[in-house]
């Protein structure tokens, strides 16, 4: 028996990577519970691990009394002195319980308690190991799937990659190796770790791994904006005037940035030099488009950016992505206008046209360029012509003209 207990403790300690004390505690608790179940709820039971013998000893406890009223908990003084001549009233004596007679129940209970204690100890170890690693990259294998969530195996621990933290364009395969940013460590729950591949900090940490200048503190990543799986913008600055921060991050022939792009499965990354002046920074942020003028409104944190007519779509990007990312990067609202749009907007009469419901700025611009430059001119134009120039349906053009006439009749559209 002694050899068996020692072997169990030794083997489980190595297998689970837990202190021997945790295994011993679980075995002791299991035996105590099993004995309690066999002897009844009123019995006082104690179990201890005899390290010298390598055995778990179980005792039923009795209080020494003059007259026994509860034989489940008490023993007469005369009987107690047969076991221990020095016994006195009020003492507690232990009667050994034959653990071999506890049977299958003892084994089952011990296994259950052992499992619970081991899981509790493992959770505590995982918590202590990872609690200071929040914000760092962890690496593991795709172990299994829970609906749309992914469970990564990190060795002894598992990490949850929720659907909301997954890059939308990625598809994961069981056994695939994956890196992710640790964003949460829970004391309880299963799994305890939560990771992300969409967090902006993940991009920063990937570059930190690839760029020595970032690790050494020479180059700093000031801001990151991402639309995971599609495109990202990253602003960098150098403490050393001899070190080009953009070049350091890109690497020779793009070697460094390509490693990050591959990890993110093709996400395009624009790396730009940081400037504390938002008017200067936006020139870089809207790259590859060129800006001809920037108007800054400090109060509303708005930038009005004017670009050449042929670069408006480039500045805005597909589905507004370029300007949207630039806005996230700066933390400012960015309104982009072509030079023609900006010129029209300086005319108060054009601004009055924009107040007409159903007339977009694009349609109003077409009318303006064709000589219909005021509400009054619009009101006097045939709907068929308006539809042709503004590229509207005839019904839409009729409504626009009708609203222009209403505005004019109310005096709102009259030139000042």
N, C-alpha and C positions, 0 to 999 in steps of 0.2 A: 504493500500500500504506500509506504513511504517513498519508494522508488517511483511509483506511478505518479504521485502528486508532484514530485520534483521534476519528472519528465514533462508532465503537462505544463507546469509553470515555465520551464525552460523553452519548450517548443513554441508555446503560444506567444511568449515574450519576443522571440526572434521573428516568428511569422508575422505578427501584427506590429512589430516595432514599438511595443509598449513596455513601460517599466514592469518589473516582476510584481511590484506591490499591487498594481491594478489587477493582475490575474489572480493573485492570492486573495485579494479582497472579494472578488467575484465568486471564487470557489467557496470561501468561508460563508458568504451571504447565502449562497445556494444551499449549502449543507444545513445552515441554521433554519432557513425557510422550510426545507424538506422535513426537518425534525419537528418544527412547530406544527406543520400540517398533520404529521402522524400522531403527535402527542396531544393535540387539541389547542384551542385558542387561549385557554386559561393557563396553560403551562408556561413557565418562564424558561426560555432557552438561550443558551450562549454558545457561540462557536469561536474557536481560536486556532491559529496556525502555529503549531509547534515547530519552529524552524530547526531546532536541534534534531528532532526525529523526522522532520519532513512530513508531518501528518497533520490532518485537520481533526481537532478534537472537539466533540460536541458534548455539552453538559446541560442537564436539566437542573434548574436552581430551586432550592427550597429554603424557606425561612425557618429558623429554629424557634419553636414556641413551646410553652408549657402544655397547652391543650390544643390539639389539632381541630380546626373548624373547617378548613378548606384543604383537603388532602392533595388537591392539584398544585397547591403553592406552599404548603406548610409540612413540616416534619417535627415530630415530638422530640423533646430534648433527649429522652432516653434512647431513641433510635439514632439520633444524630451522633451520640457519644459512642455508639458501636462503630461508627465510621471514623469519627475523630474524637478521641477522648477529651480534647481541649475545647470542644464545642460549648457555646453558651447561648442563652436565649437572645434572640436578635441577630445572631450570626446568619450568614447565607452560605450554604454548602452546595457543592455541585456533584451531581450523580452522573457518571459517564454514560453516554448513549452509544449503543453499538451502531456505528454508521453503516455497517454491512447489512443491517436489517432494514435500512430505509428504502431499498429497492429502486424500482424504475422511476418512481415519483421524484426521488432525490436527483437522479440523473437528469430528468427532464427540467426540473426547476433550476438546477445548477446551470444547465445549458442556456436556459432562457435568461437568467440573471447575468450569466457570463457574457452573453451576446449583448445585452443592454449596456452593461458596464463598459465593454470593449468599444461599442459604438459611441458611448458618451465620452470615453477617454480619447478615442480617435478624433471626434469632433473638436474636442478641446485642443488637441495637438495641432490639428489643421488650422484652427482659429489662430493659435499662437504663432504658427509658422507663416501664415499669410496676412495677418492683420496689418503688418507694416509694409506690405507689398502692393497696397492699393495704388493704382496709377502706374504700375509696371507691367511689362509684357510677360505673359506666361505662354507656354507652348505645350500642346497635347495632341491627342488623336481623337478623331470623331468616333465616339464609342457607341452611341445609340441616339434615337430620336424620340422625343415626346411631343406628339402632334407636329407642330411647326418649329418647336424649340430643338436645339442640338445640345447633347451632353458630351462634353470633352473629358477624356481621361488624362489626368496630369500625373499619373503614378498612383500614389496612395489616395489622392483626392480627385474629385470630379468637379467640373465647372459647368454652369448653365450658360449657354449662349442663346438668349431669348430671341424670338423672331424680330422684335423691334431693334435689336442690336446687331442684326445680320445685314451684310451688304446685299441690297435687293437683287443685284445681278448675279450673285453667287449661288451655286448649287453644291451641296456637300455630299461626300461619299463616306461610307463607313470605313474606318482605318486611315482616312486622309489626315495628314499632319497639318495643324492649324495654329497660327499665333493669334492672340487676342489681348486686349487690355483688361486687367483686373479692375473692376469698378466697385465691387461690393464684397464684403466678407461677413457672413452671418454666423452668429454663435450657435444657432439651432437651425433645423431645416435640412433638407437633403435635395440637391447638393447645397453646400454652404457658400460656394464661390459663384459670383456672377461676372461674366466677361462681355466685352464689346469689341466689334470690329468697325463700328461706325463712328465712334467717339473721335473728335478732333485730336485729342491727346494721343490716340493710337498712331496717327500719322507722325506726330512730333517724336514719339518714342522710336518709331521705325527709322527716322532720319538720324536720331541720336546714336543708334547702333551702327549706322553706315558711315557717319561723318565724324572723324576724329576731332575736327575743329569745334563741333558742337559739344562733344564730351569734355573737351578741355576748357570750354567756356569762352573760346575766342569768337565763335559765331553763335548768335542767339536767335531762336525762332520766336518772333514777337506775337504773331497772330496766325491763326489757321481758320479757313472756312472750307467746309466740305459738303458736297452732295454725293454721299458714298456710292462708289461703283461707277460714277460718271466723271466727276471733275472736282478738283480741289485747288485752292489758292493758298499760298504760304508766304508770309512776309518775313524776311530775315535781315539781320544787321550784324556788322562785325566790329569788335572792339579794337582790332588792329587794322589801321589804314592800309597795310600791305596785303591784307587778306580780302579777297573778293568773296562776300558771303554767298552770293548766288552761284558763283563758280565752284565754291567748296561743296555746296549741296548737290550740284549737278554732277560733278566729278568728271574725270577725263573721258571725253566722248560719251558723256551721259551715263557712265558706269554706275554711279551711286544712286541717282534718281531712278534708274531702271530697275534696280533691285527692289526698291519700294513699290514701284508700279507693278512689278510682277507679283509681289506679295498681296497687293490689292486687286489683283486680277484685271489689270488694264486701266485702272482709274487714272485719268490724265491729271498731271500736277503742274500748275504754274507757280514758279518760284520768282518772287520779286523783291527788290531792295526796299526795306522799310524806311519811312520818313515820318517824323512826328507831325509834319504839316499835311493835313488831309488833302489840301489842294494839290500838293506835289505827289502824295501817295496815290491818289486816284488816277493819275497819269499812268502809273505802273500797273495799278489794279485792273484797269480796263484793257490792258494789253491782250491781244495784239492790235486793238484799235488805237488810233492816235487822237488825242484831244487838242482842240484849238483854243479852248477857253474854259475856265472853271470859275463859277461864282459860288462863294461860300456864305451860308447863313448860319452863323454860330449859334444863334438863339434856338433855332429849330433843328440844328445839326443836319442840315440839308445841303447837298452839293448839286448845283445845276451845271451839267457838263455839256459843252457843245463840241460836236465832232463833224468832220466833213460829210457831205450828203452821202457819198458812196461808202462810208464806213459806219453808218448808223446801225445796220443790221449786225455788223461785226461787233460793235460795242455792246449791243444788247445781248447778242448771242442767241442760240437756238432756245426757243421757249423762255427767253429772258434770263438764261442761266448765267451768262457772263456778268451782267450788271447785278444780278441777285447775289452772286458770290462776292463780288467786289463790295457790295453794301454790307454783307455779313463781316467781311474782313475788316472794314473800317469802323463799323458800328455807326455809320451815317446813312441817311436816306440819299439815294443817288437818282436824280432825274436826268435822263440823257435826251438831247435834242440834236437834230441835224442843223447845219447852219441855216438852211432854208426855213425850218420850223422855228428856229430862234428869231430869225428876222421877222417872220409873220407875227410872232408873239409880242413884238414891240409895238405893233399897231393895235390901238384900243378897239378899232372896228372889228378886227379879226377875233379879239377876245370876246366881243359881244356875240359874234356868230357861234362861238363855242358854247354859249349858254343855251342854245336852242336844243331841246331834247330830241334825240334821235340822230343828231349830226356829230359824227366822230371827228376828231382832230384831223385824221387822215383825209376824210371826205371833204372837210372844210378847207384843208390845204389845197386840194385839187381845184376846188371852186375859186379860191383866192388866186392861184396861179393862172387861172383862165380869165381873170378880170372881175370876178364876182367877189368884191372885197368888203362888203358890208351887209348888214341885215336888210337895209333898204334895197340894195342891188339884188339880194337873194329873193326878196319879196316880189320883185318885179320880173323875175325870170320864170319862164314856163317850166313846169315840173318835168316835162320830157327832156328838156335841156339839162336840168339839174341832175336827173337820173343818169344821163349819158356821161356828164363830166365827173360827177361824184361816184359813179359806179354803184348806184343804188337801184333797188327795184322801184318801179314807177309808183307803186303805192307808198313806199317809204319817202320818195321825193315829194309826193303830193302833201304828205303830212308835214314834212320839213318846211315846205313853202308856206303852208297854212299857218304854222307856228310862227314863222318869220313875219307874216302879215299881221298876226295877232300882236306880236311883240312891237311891231311898228305902230299899230293903231293905238296901243296903250302908251306910246311915247318912249318905251324903253330902248327901241332900236334907232331912234333919231340921232343923227350925228351932232356932236357938241361943237 
